[in-house]
């Protein structure tokens, strides 16, 4: 017990946490300078420091950053969502988004079965593609069984969805314009099919401010679906021992409770606008630090050992959600 307390003391955590923070700051600087994907930079920079992963001084802090700071950041995502934003979308776009999210998760599960991967892998990639990319991958990963390859598979999922989201940010506005979609249709297509929030905003404002605002609202609905999805997954795998060290996770994960509480407080106007913006920014920084820490714990060789099947799964799910959302948009015309 005393040894455990010493390991979790601020002095023991500081070297590892500061390492992850330093990597996150460097990645953020380059991302802002060259307008690149911040989370992907943090992951790649972290992997470059994999040689230090088992160092006695940094290991405890790196583990803390990759788990506790990660869950804290996911919980703070709730400050970005309000029920009035979701209600403003209307029934038809909401139905398209819900159908696309559920269908993509089922598509991920089916692909995992066809490629002889664990069902949890398909649900992880499907959920990441369906909801909000890297953030969803990290949140869903926290409630899935923590097997031998789980952490590496999570990181590969983050790399895949971030890369494809960046590609989609460039290509999907061209698709929307070539099909002659109006502002509403383009907003639903971009917000309903691009993985990460930042890339949705970038793609939308490439077309017009109206499309950018609409696409962001659609994307927020997908982010809000993180709550029921994580809750369902937590219950599905509870008996399998999804917690750390093989222990059964709690009936309702603490970070999910905090997420729901923040959504409720934000919806009723309890959280002032400036504070909600500040909490959203803090959430982003926590996720960047957590990704940097996860990168330190993983090497390129370990990712390569996972094989080609995860790549096929993520690409297949990306194409699936794009086709479902685009089909729904075309039916609304």
Buried (B, 14 or more C-beta within 10 A) or exposed (E): EEEEEEBEEEEBBBBBBEBBBBBBBBBBEBBEEEEEBBBBBBBBBBBBBBEBBEBEEBBBBBBBBBBBBBBBBBBBBBBBBBEEBBEEBEEBBBEBBBBBBBBBBBBBBBBBEEBEBBBBBBBBBBBBBBBBBBBBBBBBBBBBBBBEBBBBBBBBBBBBBBBBBBEBBEEBBEBBEEBEBEBBBBBBBBBBBBBBBBBBBBBBBBBEEBBBBBBBBBBBBBBBBBBEBBBBBBBBBBEBBBBEEEEEBEEEBEBBBBBBEBBBBBBEEEBEEEEBEBBBEBBBBBBBBBBBBBBBBBBEEBBEEBEEBBBBBBBBBBBBBBEBBBEBBEEEE
